[in-house]
Amino acid sequence: MIMYSRNRRSQENGFTLIELVVVIVLLGVLAAFALPRFANLQSSANIAALEGVGGAILSAANIVNTKARVLGLQSEPSATIDLDGDGIDDIEVQYGYPSASRASSGFTDPNNLLNSLQGGITDDLAWGTDAPPASYVVIATAKVQGSPGGKVNRNAIENTNCYLRYDTASSAGASPTISYVTSDC
């Protein structure tokens, strides 16, 4: 009886070739179905990040517009507003909404629109504007754009085909618009 159990144990060392092939085939099938789903999640995450930034921009633009209305600047084609109450104008507005970039000679920061955002979100973004005076700004996540963030060439962002575009208000009573290009996210 002892002899039989010793023989039985020596025959069960390891897997057979058929068992290994079956496991490899199963792993291959699982990978074939899981990989496309993972790739799709990355694209969905990039689109969701852009939509989140777009929502934050529209919310900030509406807050700036409220302050512009209080100051009576909603019909002005160009004005500046002090957002934080320190006596220094922080943002340039067109018809009460943030403009795409600062056109006034006293301002040098092309990041006018993003000045209305709070919380360091701009560190993760890359942006660029059309020729001055800018009527729009394009914004991408720095990860998608392949830069550490900050101002970059507008064409480089547009070539990613994964960005949002903020068009400034074009007349009194008009609102800014945000459109999304997500074909290569």
C-alpha positions in Angstrom: 0.0 0.0 0.0 2.8 2.4 0.7 4.4 1.5 -2.5 1.3 2.4 -4.5 0.9 5.9 -3.0 4.6 6.6 -3.7 4.1 5.7 -7.3 1.0 7.7 -7.6 2.8 10.8 -6.2 5.7 10.5 -8.7 3.3 10.4 -11.6 1.6 13.7 -10.6 4.6 16.0 -10.8 3.7 18.9 -13.2 1.3 19.5 -16.0 0.8 17.6 -19.2 1.5 19.2 -22.5 -2.2 19.3 -23.3 -3.0 21.1 -20.1 -0.4 23.7 -20.8 -1.7 24.2 -24.4 -5.2 24.6 -23.1 -4.2 27.3 -20.6 -2.2 29.2 -23.2 -5.1 29.1 -25.6 -7.5 30.4 -22.9 -5.1 33.2 -22.0 -4.8 34.2 -25.7 -8.6 34.3 -26.1 -9.0 36.4 -22.9 -6.3 38.8 -24.1 -7.9 39.1 -27.5 -11.1 40.3 -25.9 -9.6 42.3 -23.1 -7.1 44.4 -25.1 -9.7 46.2 -27.3 -11.8 47.0 -24.3 -8.7 48.5 -22.5 -7.8 50.6 -25.6 -11.4 51.8 -25.7 -11.3 52.8 -22.0 -8.2 54.9 -22.7 -10.0 56.8 -25.4 -13.1 57.2 -23.2 -10.9 58.5 -20.4 -9.3 61.1 -22.6 -12.7 62.3 -23.9 -14.1 62.5 -20.3 -11.0 64.5 -19.3 -11.7 67.0 -22.1 -15.4 67.2 -21.3 -14.5 67.8 -17.6 -12.2 70.7 -18.6 -14.9 72.1 -20.9 -17.4 72.0 -18.1 -15.0 73.8 -15.7 -14.4 76.4 -18.4 -18.1 77.1 -19.0 -18.7 77.3 -15.2 -15.9 79.7 -14.8 -17.0 81.7 -17.8 -20.5 82.0 -16.3 -19.0 83.2 -13.0 -17.0 85.8 -14.8 -20.1 86.9 -16.7 -22.0 87.3 -13.5 -19.2 89.6 -12.2 -19.2 91.5 -15.6 -23.0 92.0 -15.3 -22.7 93.4 -11.8 -20.1 95.8 -13.2 -22.2 96.6 -16.2 -19.6 95.3 -18.7 -21.8 92.6 -20.5 -22.2 94.8 -23.6 -18.6 95.9 -23.9 -16.5 94.4 -26.7 -13.4 94.6 -24.5 -13.0 95.2 -20.8 -11.0 94.0 -17.8 -12.1 92.6 -14.5 -10.5 92.2 -11.1 -11.6 88.7 -10.0 -9.9 88.4 -6.6 -10.5 91.9 -5.3 -6.9 92.9 -5.0 -7.2 96.0 -7.2 -5.4 94.5 -10.2 -7.4 93.4 -13.2 -7.0 89.7 -13.7 -8.9 88.9 -16.8 -10.0 90.4 -20.1 -13.6 89.9 -21.2 -15.5 90.3 -24.4 -19.2 91.0 -24.0 -18.9 89.8 -20.4 -17.2 86.5 -21.0 -13.5 85.6 -20.8 -11.7 86.3 -24.1 -9.4 83.7 -25.7 -6.3 85.8 -25.0 -5.3 89.1 -23.6 -5.2 91.7 -26.3 -4.5 94.8 -24.1 -1.0 96.1 -24.1 -0.9 96.0 -20.3 -1.3 92.2 -20.4 1.4 89.7 -21.5 -0.2 86.4 -20.5 -1.8 84.5 -23.4 -3.5 82.3 -20.9 -6.5 84.7 -20.3 -9.3 82.1 -20.4 -7.5 79.7 -18.0 -6.9 82.5 -15.5 -10.6 82.1 -14.6 -10.0 78.5 -13.5 -8.9 77.7 -10.0 -7.1 74.8 -8.4 -4.0 74.1 -10.5 -5.9 72.5 -13.4 -3.9 74.5 -15.9 -0.7 72.5 -15.0 -2.2 69.5 -16.8 -3.3 71.4 -19.9 -1.7 72.5 -23.1 -3.2 75.4 -25.0 -2.7 77.6 -28.0 -4.6 80.5 -29.7 -5.1 81.7 -33.2 -3.4 84.9 -34.4 -4.0 88.0 -32.2 -6.5 89.2 -31.5 -7.4 85.7 -30.7 -11.0 84.7 -31.2 -10.6 81.1 -30.0 -8.3 78.9 -27.9 -7.7 75.2 -28.3 -7.0 73.1 -25.2 -5.7 69.6 -24.8 -4.6 67.5 -21.9 -0.8 67.7 -21.6 -0.6 63.9 -21.7 -2.4 63.7 -25.0 -0.5 66.6 -26.5 2.8 65.2 -25.3 4.0 68.3 -23.5 4.5 69.2 -19.8 1.6 71.7 -20.2 1.5 75.4 -20.9 1.3 77.4 -24.1 2.2 75.5 -27.2 1.7 75.9 -30.9 -2.0 75.8 -31.8 -1.3 73.6 -34.8 0.4 71.0 -32.7 -2.7 70.7 -30.5 -5.1 70.6 -33.5 -2.9 67.9 -35.1 -3.7 65.6 -32.1 -7.4 65.5 -33.0 -8.1 65.3 -29.3 -8.9 68.8 -28.0 -11.6 71.3 -27.2 -12.0 74.7 -28.8 -13.4 77.7 -26.9 -14.8 80.4 -29.1 -15.3 83.8 -27.4 -18.6 85.6 -27.3 -18.9 87.5 -30.6 -21.6 90.0 -29.7 -23.6 91.4 -26.8 -26.0 88.8 -25.6 -24.0 85.9 -27.2 -22.4 83.2 -25.1 -19.0 81.6 -25.8 -19.1 78.1 -27.3 -17.1 75.0 -26.7 -16.7 72.3 -29.3 -14.8 69.0 -29.1 -12.6 67.2 -31.6 -12.2 63.6 -30.3 -11.5 61.5 -33.4 -8.1 60.4 -32.2 -8.5 60.4 -28.5 
